[in-house]
Structure formats: C-alpha cells, structure tokens
Amino acid sequence: MIRGQSYVEEMDRYSWSEWLQRQNIPPRVEKEVFIAMSKALNFINPNEISATILLTALNRFLQEKNGSKMAFLDGSPTERLCQPLVDYIEARGGKVRLNAPLKTIQLREDGSVASFLLRSLDGQPDEEFTADIYVSALPVDPLKTLLPQPWRQLDYFQKLDGLEGVPVINLHLWFDRKLTDIDHLLFSRSDLLSVYADMSNTCRAYASDTSMLELVLAPAQDWIARSDEEIVAATLQELQQLFPQHFTGDNPAQLRKFHVVKTPRSVYKATPGRQACRPDQRSPIANFYLAGDYTMQRYLGSMEGAVLSGKLTAAKITQDYAPGPSLASNTPPAAIAASATP
C-alpha cells in the first residue's frame, strides 16, 4: 500500500491468499481477520478474491477520514433511498418510469443508438423511446444479453465477458426476544455468514424490544438453489454458535418469521484479472454511456461504487455535450434516457 495505487492495481494478478503468502503472513491472520473482510467486500473467500480489492479497501481505511465509517438507512430502502431519489429527479424536470423494462437497443446505420424499445407489461404495444443521450445503469449480466450484435465485436464490450455477478443471499429474521444490544455492523468468520446486524438497534424505523436480524449468507454458490427453509435452518445453527446463551437451555429464542432474498447475480465477482475487464463510463458509441459499480471507479463493487460511477458518467456527458460559446443561452439541455433495474 505504501507503494501507491499502481502497485495495488498490479496485484490484481494474485488472489488475497496468494498475496498474503508472498508477504509471509501466517494463515492464522487470514482466518481471523481476512475471511470476514473478504466476504464483506465481495461475498467470496480470500482464496478467490483479487488482492487488489483488499488492498484498495485498506488504503481507503487508512487514507480517508471517514474511510471506515459505516451507516444504516433509518428505514425501508424504498422509502428512505429510492423515493428521495425519485423526488429529486422529478423536482428538476426528470421523470422516473417503473414497469418499463428495456427490451432492445435499436441502432442507426452508423452504430449509434436510435432508440430504446421498452417492453409492454400490460398487453399494449412495445414503446419506442428516443433521446439525445442514452445511459445504461443495468448490472453487467443483463446488459451483456441486451448488447446489439454489431457492438459485440468491439473490444470495449467484449471485455465485459470477463465480468460476472456473484450470487448472494440476504436473510431477515424476527425473534421473540432481544439477542444483542450492539448498534453496529458485525462481521462473521463462519463458513456460512458474511455480515449481519440487529436492525432493532441500528435502524430507528425498526426499533423494538425484540431483535430483527439482517444477515448476508456468503459464499452463496452452493445455497442459491436450496429452499428457504434449508437456508434458514442452516443460519439458525450458525446463530446458536454466535448467541449460545439465547439458543440453549429450557427457554431458547424462537423465530417468529423470516424472509429470504436470493440474488443469483449481484456485484461483479472480483477474482484476479477482473480489473482489466472493467470499462470506462464513456463507451465508443457516441451517444451511449455506462454506469454501474462494475465500471472503473475507486469504490469497487458496492453501493458507493455505483453512486460514484453515476457521478463519473454525468461528468463525462457534461464534458462531451457542454454548450459551446456559440450556442444560445436558451438552448434546451439534451434529453437523456437511462435504463436501470429497480
């Protein structure tokens, strides 16, 4: 890390386990510290994850004032994250359309985007949507399936074949009592769990005298096809190890209800060599840009990375389409169409 970011990028040739071995760091350190960190960053173990990911994260913790700060939404993401974004966009003249999935990217003769064809969900004809500038904020896996055939011959888009989303499972578990008073994100070294938190402590909208745990099961490759009941049963066994005082004796804690969310393809799987596959937000197509955590930005595969990629995309659109001095001051801004998953 002392050698700078260029060294960090070069280490993408190694897994984190390989990098630790090269530094003569004992396996005990990997087990006690870096299994949890690796799974928290990319839902995979140290023997799979690129050394660049861990080195980048450690750099952020050391160099940025709030690099290790963690925070939670104070309620449902739909209400506390998505809706404020919609309100912000619409207050400035934009429009957010739901239930209008992208079906086809239609091209002009020169290979640029002519329109987005939106799939109808109510039996009506598909809609052709035109704009001046088009942005894809789709995850990399569905984007690859929608790429027009002529674009697939371009090196820029061919590199995307090296990126693939990693499976992950989230669990929401409601119990009949308080399991912990800790108000923080907790990390696990277990083979099953990654990170977890008691939302009744960390999120005021869920404040209660009984626990509601949210947990991440990772790596999830071997679990993604299993039933919810199997996943919950295995998780409860892990919780017995974490909270033995609440799951043993004559009056063990009882699970009141649960909800399991499976994501077969989440953030890109950051194995060695993936950095070279991550694209710039500015594509070789004149009126088409990319946004998403898989694009090249310093916060890797994360919500923060997705937000930063959007800012970088906006900056590049502004650079490419900024009005020149010869344009009238009342020239309307370019219409921009963006496609994203909810």
C-alpha positions as CSV (number, residue, x, y, z in Angstrom):
1,M,0.0,0.0,0.0
2,I,2.9,2.3,0.7
3,R,4.0,1.8,-2.9
4,G,0.9,3.5,-4.2
5,Q,-2.2,2.7,-6.3
6,S,-0.2,1.5,-9.2
7,Y,1.2,-1.3,-7.1
8,V,-2.3,-2.1,-5.8
9,E,-3.6,-2.4,-9.4
10,E,-0.6,-4.7,-10.3
11,M,-1.6,-7.1,-7.5
12,D,-4.8,-8.0,-9.4
13,R,-2.8,-10.9,-10.8
14,Y,-3.0,-12.6,-7.3
15,S,-5.7,-13.8,-5.0
16,W,-5.6,-12.4,-1.5
17,S,-4.5,-15.7,-0.1
18,E,-1.6,-15.7,-2.6
19,W,-0.6,-12.2,-1.7
20,L,-0.6,-13.0,2.0
21,Q,1.7,-16.0,1.3
22,R,4.1,-13.8,-0.7
23,Q,4.3,-11.4,2.3
24,N,4.9,-14.4,4.7
25,I,1.8,-13.6,6.6
26,P,0.7,-16.7,8.6
27,P,-2.6,-18.4,7.7
28,R,-3.9,-17.6,11.2
29,V,-4.2,-13.9,10.2
30,E,-6.2,-14.8,7.1
31,K,-8.6,-16.9,9.1
32,E,-9.0,-14.5,12.0
33,V,-9.2,-11.2,10.0
34,F,-9.5,-11.5,6.3
35,I,-12.1,-14.2,5.8
36,A,-14.7,-11.8,7.2
37,M,-13.3,-8.8,5.3
38,S,-13.2,-10.7,2.0
39,K,-16.8,-11.9,2.3
40,A,-18.0,-8.5,3.4
41,L,-16.4,-6.8,0.3
42,N,-17.4,-9.3,-2.4
43,F,-19.2,-12.3,-0.9
44,I,-16.3,-14.7,-1.7
45,N,-13.4,-16.1,0.3
46,P,-9.7,-14.9,0.4
47,N,-8.6,-17.7,-1.9
48,E,-10.9,-16.3,-4.7
49,I,-10.9,-12.6,-4.3
50,S,-8.3,-10.4,-6.0
51,A,-5.6,-8.9,-3.8
52,T,-6.4,-5.5,-5.4
53,I,-9.8,-5.5,-3.7
54,L,-8.5,-5.9,-0.2
55,L,-5.5,-3.6,-0.7
56,T,-7.8,-0.9,-2.1
57,A,-10.2,-1.2,0.9
58,L,-7.3,-1.0,3.3
59,N,-6.0,2.1,1.5
60,R,-9.4,3.7,1.9
61,F,-9.5,2.9,5.6
62,L,-6.0,4.4,6.2
63,Q,-6.1,7.4,3.9
64,E,-9.6,8.8,4.1
65,K,-11.0,10.5,7.2
66,N,-14.3,8.6,7.1
67,G,-13.0,5.5,5.2
68,S,-14.0,3.1,7.9
69,K,-17.3,4.8,8.8
70,M,-20.4,2.7,8.5
71,A,-24.0,3.8,8.5
72,F,-27.5,2.4,8.0
73,L,-30.7,3.8,6.4
74,D,-33.2,4.8,9.1
75,G,-36.0,2.8,7.4
76,S,-37.0,0.9,4.3
77,P,-34.7,1.4,1.3
78,T,-37.8,2.0,-0.8
79,E,-38.9,4.9,1.4
80,R,-35.6,6.3,2.6
81,L,-33.4,5.8,-0.5
82,C,-35.3,5.2,-3.7
83,Q,-38.2,7.6,-3.2
84,P,-35.9,10.6,-2.3
85,L,-34.0,9.9,-5.5
86,V,-37.3,10.0,-7.5
87,D,-38.4,13.2,-5.8
88,Y,-35.0,14.8,-6.5
89,I,-35.1,13.9,-10.2
90,E,-38.7,14.9,-10.8
91,A,-38.3,18.2,-9.0
92,R,-35.8,19.1,-11.6
93,G,-37.8,18.1,-14.6
94,G,-36.8,14.5,-15.0
95,K,-39.2,11.5,-15.0
96,V,-38.8,8.1,-13.4
97,R,-40.8,5.3,-15.1
98,L,-41.3,1.9,-13.4
99,N,-42.5,-1.3,-15.1
100,A,-41.0,-0.2,-18.4
101,P,-38.1,-2.8,-18.9
102,L,-35.7,-2.4,-21.7
103,K,-36.3,-4.9,-24.5
104,T,-33.9,-3.8,-27.3
105,I,-31.3,-1.2,-28.0
106,Q,-32.1,-0.1,-31.6
107,L,-29.3,1.3,-33.7
108,R,-28.8,3.8,-36.5
109,E,-26.8,2.9,-39.6
110,D,-23.7,4.4,-38.0
111,G,-24.0,2.1,-35.0
112,S,-25.1,4.8,-32.5
113,V,-28.3,4.4,-30.5
114,A,-31.5,5.3,-32.4
115,S,-33.9,4.4,-29.5
116,F,-34.7,2.2,-26.6
117,L,-37.5,-0.3,-27.2
118,L,-39.4,-0.7,-23.9
119,R,-41.3,-3.9,-23.3
120,S,-45.0,-3.5,-22.5
121,L,-46.2,-5.4,-19.5
122,D,-50.0,-4.8,-19.9
123,G,-50.7,-6.2,-23.3
124,Q,-50.1,-2.9,-25.1
125,P,-47.6,-2.5,-27.9
126,D,-44.0,-2.1,-27.1
127,E,-42.9,1.6,-26.9
128,E,-40.0,3.2,-28.8
129,F,-38.3,5.8,-26.6
130,T,-36.0,8.3,-28.2
131,A,-33.5,10.7,-26.6
132,D,-30.3,12.5,-27.4
133,I,-28.1,10.5,-24.9
134,Y,-28.6,7.0,-23.6
135,V,-27.2,5.6,-20.3
136,S,-27.3,2.0,-19.2
137,A,-27.2,1.6,-15.4
138,L,-28.1,-2.1,-15.7
139,P,-26.0,-4.7,-13.9
140,V,-23.4,-6.2,-16.2
141,D,-25.1,-9.6,-16.6
142,P,-28.4,-8.3,-18.1
143,L,-26.5,-5.6,-20.1
144,K,-24.5,-8.3,-21.9
145,T,-27.7,-10.1,-23.0
146,L,-29.0,-6.8,-24.4
147,L,-26.0,-5.6,-26.4
148,P,-26.7,-5.2,-30.1
149,Q,-24.9,-7.7,-32.2
150,P,-22.7,-5.1,-34.0
151,W,-21.4,-3.8,-30.7
152,R,-20.3,-7.3,-29.6
153,Q,-17.4,-7.2,-32.0
154,L,-15.9,-4.2,-30.2
155,D,-13.1,-4.8,-27.8
156,Y,-14.7,-2.4,-25.3
157,F,-17.8,-4.6,-25.0
158,Q,-16.0,-7.9,-25.4
159,K,-14.2,-7.3,-22.2
160,L,-17.5,-7.4,-20.4
161,D,-17.5,-11.2,-20.9
162,G,-14.9,-11.3,-18.2
163,L,-17.3,-9.9,-15.6
164,E,-20.0,-12.0,-14.0
165,G,-22.2,-11.3,-10.9
166,V,-21.6,-13.2,-7.7
167,P,-24.6,-14.9,-6.0
168,V,-25.6,-13.7,-2.6
169,I,-28.5,-14.4,-0.2
170,N,-29.9,-11.9,2.4
171,L,-32.0,-13.1,5.3
172,H,-34.4,-11.2,7.6
173,L,-35.1,-13.0,10.8
174,W,-37.6,-11.8,13.5
175,F,-37.2,-13.2,17.0
176,D,-39.2,-13.2,20.2
177,R,-36.6,-11.5,22.3
178,K,-33.5,-9.3,22.2
179,L,-30.4,-11.2,21.1
180,T,-27.9,-8.3,21.3
181,D,-27.7,-4.6,22.2
182,I,-24.8,-3.9,19.8
183,D,-25.6,-1.0,17.4
184,H,-23.2,-1.7,14.6
185,L,-22.5,-3.9,11.6
186,L,-21.0,-7.3,12.8
187,F,-18.6,-9.5,10.8
188,S,-18.5,-13.2,10.8
189,R,-15.7,-15.7,10.2
190,S,-18.1,-18.6,9.7
191,D,-18.3,-20.6,6.6
192,L,-21.8,-19.5,6.0
193,L,-22.4,-15.9,7.2
194,S,-20.7,-12.7,6.0
195,V,-22.0,-9.7,7.8
196,Y,-25.1,-9.1,10.0
197,A,-26.7,-6.5,12.2
198,D,-29.6,-6.3,14.6
199,M,-31.8,-3.7,12.9
200,S,-33.8,-3.1,16.0
201,N,-30.6,-1.4,17.3
202,T,-29.1,0.1,14.2
203,C,-32.2,1.4,12.4
204,R,-34.7,3.6,14.3
205,A,-37.6,2.6,12.0
206,Y,-37.2,-1.0,13.3
207,A,-36.6,-0.1,16.9
208,S,-38.1,-2.7,19.2
209,D,-37.5,-4.7,22.4
210,T,-37.1,-7.8,20.2
211,S,-34.4,-8.5,17.6
212,M,-34.8,-8.3,13.8
213,L,-31.5,-9.6,12.3
214,E,-30.5,-9.0,8.8
215,L,-27.7,-11.3,7.6
216,V,-25.8,-11.9,4.4
217,L,-25.1,-15.6,3.5
218,A,-21.9,-15.9,1.5
219,P,-20.4,-17.5,-0.4
220,A,-23.8,-18.5,-1.7
221,Q,-23.0,-20.5,-4.7
222,D,-23.9,-23.8,-3.0
223,W,-27.0,-22.4,-1.4
224,I,-28.7,-20.3,-4.1
225,A,-30.8,-23.2,-5.4
226,R,-31.8,-24.6,-2.0
227,S,-35.2,-23.9,-0.3
228,D,-35.7,-21.0,2.1
229,E,-36.4,-23.5,4.9
230,E,-33.0,-25.2,4.4
231,I,-31.2,-21.8,4.3
232,V,-32.9,-20.6,7.5
233,A,-32.2,-23.8,9.3
234,A,-28.5,-23.6,8.5
235,T,-28.4,-19.9,9.5
236,L,-30.1,-20.7,12.9
237,Q,-27.3,-23.3,13.5
238,E,-24.8,-20.5,13.0
239,L,-26.6,-18.2,15.3
240,Q,-26.5,-20.8,18.0
241,Q,-22.7,-20.5,17.9
242,L,-22.9,-16.7,18.0
243,F,-25.6,-16.4,20.7
244,P,-25.4,-19.6,22.7
245,Q,-27.0,-18.0,25.8
246,H,-30.2,-17.4,23.8
247,F,-30.5,-20.7,21.9
248,T,-29.8,-23.2,24.7
249,G,-31.4,-24.1,28.0
250,D,-35.1,-24.5,28.9
251,N,-36.3,-21.4,27.1
252,P,-34.5,-20.9,23.8
253,A,-35.2,-18.0,21.5
254,Q,-38.0,-18.6,19.0
255,L,-38.0,-17.5,15.3
256,R,-41.3,-15.6,14.7
257,K,-41.0,-15.1,11.0
258,F,-38.4,-14.9,8.2
259,H,-37.8,-13.6,4.7
260,V,-35.1,-14.8,2.3
261,V,-33.9,-12.8,-0.7
262,K,-31.8,-14.6,-3.3
263,T,-29.8,-12.6,-5.8
264,P,-28.2,-15.0,-8.3
265,R,-26.1,-12.2,-9.9
266,S,-25.2,-9.3,-7.6
267,V,-22.0,-7.3,-7.8
268,Y,-19.3,-8.5,-10.2
269,K,-17.2,-11.3,-8.9
270,A,-13.8,-9.7,-8.2
271,T,-11.4,-12.6,-8.9
272,P,-7.8,-11.9,-10.1
273,G,-7.7,-10.3,-13.5
274,R,-11.1,-8.6,-13.5
275,Q,-9.7,-5.1,-13.2
276,A,-8.7,-5.2,-16.9
277,C,-12.3,-6.1,-17.8
278,R,-13.9,-3.1,-16.1
279,P,-14.9,-0.4,-18.7
280,D,-14.8,3.3,-18.6
281,Q,-18.1,5.0,-18.4
282,R,-17.6,6.6,-21.8
283,S,-18.3,3.9,-24.4
284,P,-17.0,4.0,-28.1
285,I,-20.6,4.6,-29.1
286,A,-21.1,8.4,-29.5
287,N,-24.4,8.7,-27.6
288,F,-24.2,5.7,-25.2
289,Y,-22.7,5.6,-21.7
290,L,-22.4,3.1,-18.9
291,A,-23.0,3.5,-15.2
292,G,-22.7,0.8,-12.5
293,D,-20.3,-0.5,-9.9
294,Y,-18.6,-2.8,-12.4
295,T,-17.4,0.3,-14.4
296,M,-14.0,1.6,-13.5
297,Q,-14.1,3.7,-10.3
298,R,-12.3,3.5,-7.0
299,Y,-15.0,2.1,-4.8
300,L,-15.2,-1.3,-6.5
301,G,-18.4,-3.4,-6.4
302,S,-20.6,-1.6,-3.8
303,M,-23.4,0.9,-3.5
304,E,-20.8,3.6,-3.1
305,G,-19.2,2.5,-6.3
306,A,-22.5,2.6,-8.1
307,V,-23.2,6.1,-6.9
308,L,-19.7,7.2,-7.9
309,S,-20.0,5.7,-11.3
310,G,-23.1,7.7,-11.9
311,K,-21.3,10.9,-11.0
312,L,-18.5,10.0,-13.3
313,T,-20.9,9.3,-16.1
314,A,-22.7,12.6,-15.6
315,A,-19.3,14.4,-15.6
316,K,-18.3,12.8,-18.9
317,I,-21.7,13.6,-20.5
318,T,-21.2,17.2,-19.4
319,Q,-17.7,17.3,-20.9
320,D,-18.9,15.8,-24.2
321,Y,-22.1,17.8,-24.5
322,A,-21.3,21.1,-22.7
323,P,-22.8,24.0,-24.7
324,G,-20.1,26.0,-26.5
325,P,-20.0,29.8,-26.5
326,S,-21.7,29.9,-29.9
327,L,-24.9,28.2,-28.6
328,A,-27.7,30.4,-27.4
329,S,-28.2,30.5,-23.7
330,N,-31.8,29.3,-24.1
331,T,-30.7,26.1,-25.9
332,P,-32.5,23.2,-24.1
333,P,-30.4,20.6,-22.5
334,A,-30.0,17.2,-24.2
335,A,-32.7,14.6,-23.4
336,I,-31.2,11.7,-21.6
337,A,-32.7,8.2,-21.4
338,A,-31.3,5.9,-18.7
339,S,-32.2,2.3,-18.2
340,A,-31.7,0.6,-14.8
341,T,-33.1,-2.2,-12.7
342,P,-35.1,-1.4,-9.6
